[in-house]
Amino acid sequence: MNPLLKDKARLALAIVFIISAIITFIYGFFERQSGNDFNQIWMLGVIMLLGAMVHLQKIGKKPPKKNK
């Protein structure tokens, strides 16, 4: 796969994760107002943000060259 295309795909996935995490946090806030003290929705949002950070860190990195 073309490295530029791979970077664009990673960026798109990271943006989707960030937007999904924001929406999930908002939904979790509304769930908390309805009486649930702790819910797994916020944990899902944190995991999505971590996934976005991992993909953003990998953009532009080149794989190490193999020495023979």
ABEGO torsion letter per residue (X at the ends): XBAAAAAAAAAAAAAAAAAAAAAAAAAAAAAAAAGBABBAAAAAAAAAAAAAAAAAAABGBBBBBBBX
